[in-house]
Amino acid sequence: MMARPGIEEIRAAVATACGAPSLHNSQPWRWRMAGECLHLHVDTARAVPVADPLGRQMVISCGTALHHLEVAVTRYGVDAVTELLPDPADPMHLASITFAPLSAQRVAASEAKSAAMRRAIELRRTDRRPFGPPPPEGVRGLGAGVAERFAVSLTLLGADAQPRMVEAARCTAAVRRYDPAYHAELYWWAGHKPSAEGIPDTALPMEGAVPVGREFPIGSLAAASAGPDEAALAVIGTDADTRLDWLRSGEALSHVLLAATARGLATCPVTHLTEVAASRRIVGDAAAAGGGRLTFPQVVVRLGAGRGGALPSTRRRPIAEVWEG
Ligand SMILES: Cc1cc2nc3c(=O)[nH]c(=O)nc-3n(C[C@H](O)[C@H](O)[C@H](O)COP(=O)(O)O)c2cc1C
């Protein structure tokens, strides 16, 4: 256990945190070390403005990286002490983070759990292929503590909600069908040879699209074994729609993805369902019917038994491009 991690440890933890998921692998984060404080900023140059005009998912993406960092530093026996939106004059300054040693008692109590979450950072992939249904113990209690920790709700939808979610996906696709700006942006980010940003063709299925999934360019990922998608769907939602809600939704998304990965589940965020007002309303209604007290659905997550075997990791930008210290 360390009293306080040094700059090299913090830089290594940031590099790990950059393995977090982001909309179209845009990685819209910038990390800056000042004295003993690490700061997280939005990098607005990495916006995806047609799909995400308000920058809502840009902030959610940074929230996933922030939570990944919190998990990564447990390796040094320290807690990240985080202040969210520390500068009211600068909405792009998302968090200030200092580090405090964990008590020996807390280290012992939570090390196994922390180690499993750290391992999940390495194992997690966005899997866009059809899933088998998750085993009941895979999703039971997955959202435990999420409301208290992140002030969001996680609603697991029943199988009866599936047709409505497919309807929401169709609604989004219909709205976008003749939107050249959306398609130009999507093709800019997705479907090329692997590079340090965007979604490579190797992560996009060549066939067997999932009905609730986003319509992407055809890729080179071989289809999983035959069978319809039987993923469970979970909705992360908030009572309001502020930057703070977006940031906390991102942290919660990371928590859910890592916890599910640690349980051996395959995962995929699907956010085209919350990008178009009419689709977002359908998702909100489905979540409310499922018991969620959700006014603003932020992200839907597919969870299930992976059928297609391990996926290669999607690349990230070099740490030097996102770190200043
Ligand atoms: C806010 C957010 C929105 C996302 N939306 C989608 C989506 O609609 N469809 C999808 O297949 N993946 C989605 N993803 C997953 C990203 O495409 C993925 O994280 C990125 O390509 C990096 O790949 P990896 O998660 O396998 O590391 C989203 C991720 C985040 C954080």
The ligand as an SDF file (V2000), in Angstrom:
LIG
                    3D

 31 33  0  0  0  0  0  0  0  0999 V2000
  -21.6890    7.0730  -24.3530 C   0  0  0  0  0  0  0  0  0  0  0  0
  -21.4220    5.8390  -25.1970 C   0  0  0  0  0  0  0  0  0  0  0  0
  -22.2720    5.5370  -26.2500 C   0  0  0  0  0  0  0  0  0  0  0  0
  -22.0550    4.3900  -27.0150 C   0  0  0  0  0  0  0  0  0  0  0  0
  -22.9790    4.0550  -27.9850 N   0  0  0  0  0  0  0  0  0  0  0  0
  -22.8420    2.8970  -28.6540 C   0  0  0  0  0  0  0  0  0  0  0  0
  -23.8370    2.4630  -29.5820 C   0  0  0  0  0  0  0  0  0  0  0  0
  -24.8630    3.1140  -29.7580 O   0  0  0  0  0  0  0  0  0  0  0  0
  -23.6370    1.2920  -30.2240 N   0  0  0  0  0  0  0  0  0  0  0  0
  -22.5260    0.5190  -30.0310 C   0  0  0  0  0  0  0  0  0  0  0  0
  -22.4110   -0.5350  -30.6250 O   0  0  0  0  0  0  0  0  0  0  0  0
  -21.5560    0.9200  -29.1560 N   0  0  0  0  0  0  0  0  0  0  0  0
  -21.6880    2.0600  -28.4640 C   0  0  0  0  0  0  0  0  0  0  0  0
  -20.7390    2.4450  -27.5600 N   0  0  0  0  0  0  0  0  0  0  0  0
  -19.5060    1.6540  -27.4170 C   0  0  0  0  0  0  0  0  0  0  0  0
  -18.3320    2.3150  -28.1570 C   0  0  0  0  0  0  0  0  0  0  0  0
  -18.5030    2.2580  -29.5530 O   0  0  0  0  0  0  0  0  0  0  0  0
  -17.0360    1.5950  -27.7180 C   0  0  0  0  0  0  0  0  0  0  0  0
  -16.8380    1.8400  -26.3570 O   0  0  0  0  0  0  0  0  0  0  0  0
  -15.7930    2.0370  -28.4740 C   0  0  0  0  0  0  0  0  0  0  0  0
  -15.9050    1.7230  -29.8290 O   0  0  0  0  0  0  0  0  0  0  0  0
  -14.5260    1.3660  -27.9060 C   0  0  0  0  0  0  0  0  0  0  0  0
  -14.6020   -0.0290  -27.9860 O   0  0  0  0  0  0  0  0  0  0  0  0
  -14.5740   -0.9500  -26.6860 P   0  0  0  0  0  0  0  0  0  0  0  0
  -15.7330   -0.5710  -25.8300 O   0  0  0  0  0  0  0  0  0  0  0  0
  -14.6770   -2.3630  -27.2010 O   0  0  0  0  0  0  0  0  0  0  0  0
  -13.2880   -0.7060  -25.9840 O   0  0  0  0  0  0  0  0  0  0  0  0
  -20.9360    3.5650  -26.7660 C   0  0  0  0  0  0  0  0  0  0  0  0
  -20.0910    3.8910  -25.6990 C   0  0  0  0  0  0  0  0  0  0  0  0
  -20.3330    5.0000  -24.9080 C   0  0  0  0  0  0  0  0  0  0  0  0
  -19.4590    5.2890  -23.7140 C   0  0  0  0  0  0  0  0  0  0  0  0
  1  2  1  0
  2  3  1  0
  2 30  2  0
  3  4  2  0
  4  5  1  0
  4 28  1  0
  5  6  2  0
  6  7  1  0
  6 13  1  0
  7  8  2  0
  7  9  1  0
  9 10  1  0
 10 11  2  0
 10 12  1  0
 12 13  2  0
 13 14  1  0
 14 15  1  0
 14 28  1  0
 15 16  1  0
 16 17  1  0
 16 18  1  0
 18 19  1  0
 18 20  1  0
 20 21  1  0
 20 22  1  0
 22 23  1  0
 23 24  1  0
 24 25  2  0
 24 26  1  0
 24 27  1  0
 28 29  2  0
 29 30  1  0
 30 31  1  0
M  END
$$$$
